[in-house]
Amino acid sequence: MAGLEGIVTAPPGAVPARNRLARLALVLAGSGLVALGMLGIFLPLLPTTVFFIAATACFARSSPAAHRWLTTNRLFGQYLRNYREYRGATVGTKLFSVGSLWLGMGFSAWYLGPPWWIEFALLAIAMAVTLHLLSLRTIRPSRD
């Protein structure tokens, strides 16, 4: 696991919960957030990244093994590490995220045919998320 020394442990400032009940609650919350994040991969209106980031925070305080699994996962671990460590994303990640966001929102507005105020809310959410994604630092892959 070379290069993962600072990643597989809890982030700085994450104080482990001392109470067993609190740890259990955090593990359950983290597991539920991972499940919602997984659903968000397939459902256009359900966010993915925010659930995974929140799950990472829960696991950092309750389960080093779950935290390690989430942040080293081959499917989304790199995205979480980039977001946490560099407060950024690669150009490809940004393009895919913004593109899928607008496709999902557009499909939802077209297919569901919601009232105008819901369409307006979808537009406002899509614009806010797009601005957030574009404001993240752009990470350039290192050429080792």
Secondary structure, 3 states (H helix, E strand, C coil): CCCCCCCCCCCCCCCCCCCHHHHHHHHHHHHHHHHHHHHHHHCCCCCCHHHHHHHHHHHHHHCHHHHHHHHHCCCCHHHHHHHHHHCEEEHHHHHHHHHHHHHHHHHHHHHHCCCHHHHHHHHHHHHHHHHHHHHCEEECCCCC
